[in-house]
Amino acid sequence: MRYQKNSTILRLWAPLLLSLTLFLQGCPMLIIPIIAAYSDSGITVTVEIPKSAPEVFAAAKKRVESGVSESGITFTVTDIDEDNYLIKVEGTETKWEARFTVVPVSKNVSQIIATGTDDERSHEESEQLVLQGVKNLCDDLGVRYKVITND
């Protein structure tokens, strides 16, 4: 029951909070503690990437088109919001969901805020899967990422 309540709160507040982030000139560090507070049953990972938000989002969209991660985990894309650089996916074989938002920080720097829940894996395993996905995305872009926060 607690999971459902937190998930509902996050779904209701996340769009508002992300809009606020963009209004604040792409300063996601102000919003991360709020999102983390409402996602205590899952993970939150934020990384910085030295590429523009449109470039990062295009590469992320291309990567999720297959519906299978490099580690063999299958998933379904449930939403792609081009205007807000948002991608939502959920597992097809196990119960998990993830939300990836690309936030422009400057002309050539972006951050990915990844939030998710996973009933099958430990917190650490889930974090590592997210970071592996970010590494793969950065390999596609030919850059390195920097972890800003992971909770």
C-alpha positions in Angstrom: 0.0 0.0 0.0 2.8 2.4 0.9 4.4 1.8 -2.6 1.2 2.8 -4.3 0.8 6.0 -2.3 4.4 7.1 -3.0 4.1 6.2 -6.6 0.8 8.2 -7.0 2.3 11.2 -5.2 5.4 11.1 -7.5 3.2 10.8 -10.6 1.1 13.7 -9.6 3.9 16.0 -8.5 6.8 15.1 -10.9 5.4 17.0 -13.9 4.9 20.1 -11.9 8.4 19.8 -10.3 10.0 19.2 -13.7 8.2 22.2 -15.1 9.5 24.2 -12.2 13.0 23.0 -12.9 12.9 24.2 -16.5 11.4 27.5 -15.2 14.4 27.9 -12.9 16.8 27.9 -15.9 17.5 24.1 -15.8 18.7 24.0 -12.3 17.7 20.5 -11.3 19.7 20.4 -8.1 16.9 22.4 -6.5 14.4 19.7 -7.4 16.3 16.5 -6.7 15.8 16.4 -2.9 12.0 16.8 -3.4 11.8 13.9 -5.9 14.0 11.7 -3.8 11.8 12.4 -0.8 8.8 11.0 -2.6 10.5 8.0 -4.1 11.8 6.3 -1.0 10.6 2.9 -2.3 12.7 3.3 -5.4 15.9 4.9 -6.7 16.9 8.3 -8.0 20.1 8.7 -10.0 21.2 12.0 -11.5 24.1 12.2 -13.9 25.6 15.1 -15.9 26.5 14.6 -19.6 28.5 17.0 -21.7 26.0 17.1 -24.6 23.0 19.2 -25.4 19.6 18.0 -24.1 18.2 17.3 -27.7 21.3 15.2 -28.5 21.0 13.2 -25.3 17.2 12.7 -25.7 17.6 11.6 -29.4 20.2 9.0 -28.4 18.1 7.8 -25.5 15.0 7.4 -27.7 17.1 5.4 -30.2 18.4 3.2 -27.5 14.9 2.3 -26.1 13.4 1.6 -29.5 14.4 -2.1 -29.3 12.7 -2.8 -26.0 15.6 -4.9 -24.8 18.6 -3.7 -22.8 22.1 -4.9 -23.5 21.8 -7.1 -20.4 18.8 -8.8 -21.9 16.1 -7.2 -19.7 12.9 -6.6 -21.8 10.7 -3.6 -21.3 7.9 -1.6 -22.9 8.1 2.1 -23.5 4.9 3.6 -22.0 5.5 7.2 -22.8 7.8 9.5 -24.8 7.3 13.2 -24.2 9.3 15.1 -26.8 8.6 18.5 -25.3 9.8 17.6 -21.8 12.5 15.2 -22.8 10.8 12.4 -20.8 10.8 8.6 -21.4 8.9 6.1 -19.3 9.5 2.4 -19.4 8.3 -0.6 -17.5 9.5 -4.2 -17.4 7.7 -6.9 -19.3 8.9 -9.9 -17.4 9.1 -8.5 -13.9 7.4 -5.6 -12.1 9.6 -2.5 -12.5 9.2 1.0 -13.9 11.5 3.8 -14.7 11.3 7.4 -15.7 14.2 9.2 -17.5 14.1 13.0 -17.9 16.8 14.9 -19.7 17.2 18.4 -18.2 19.2 21.1 -20.1 21.7 22.7 -17.9 23.4 24.8 -20.5 23.9 24.8 -24.3 26.3 21.8 -24.2 25.5 20.2 -20.8 22.5 18.1 -19.7 21.5 16.0 -16.8 19.5 12.8 -16.7 17.3 12.3 -13.7 16.3 8.7 -13.5 13.8 7.5 -11.0 12.3 4.0 -10.7 11.0 1.2 -8.7 11.9 -2.5 -8.9 10.2 -5.2 -6.8 12.7 -7.9 -7.9 16.1 -6.3 -7.4 17.9 -4.7 -4.5 18.4 -1.0 -4.4 22.1 -1.4 -5.4 21.3 -3.7 -8.3 18.7 -1.3 -9.6 21.2 1.6 -9.3 23.8 -0.4 -11.2 21.4 -1.2 -14.0 20.5 2.5 -14.4 24.2 3.5 -14.4 25.0 0.8 -16.9 22.3 2.2 -19.2 23.7 5.7 -18.8 27.2 4.4 -19.6 25.9 2.7 -22.8 24.1 5.9 -23.8 27.3 7.9 -23.2 29.3 5.3 -25.2 26.8 6.0 -28.1 27.5 9.7 -27.7 31.2 9.4 -27.3 31.3 11.1 -23.9 31.7 10.3 -20.2 29.1 11.0 -17.5 29.5 12.3 -14.0 27.2 11.1 -11.2 25.7 14.1 -9.4 23.6 12.1 -6.9 22.2 8.6 -6.4 19.8 7.8 -3.6 
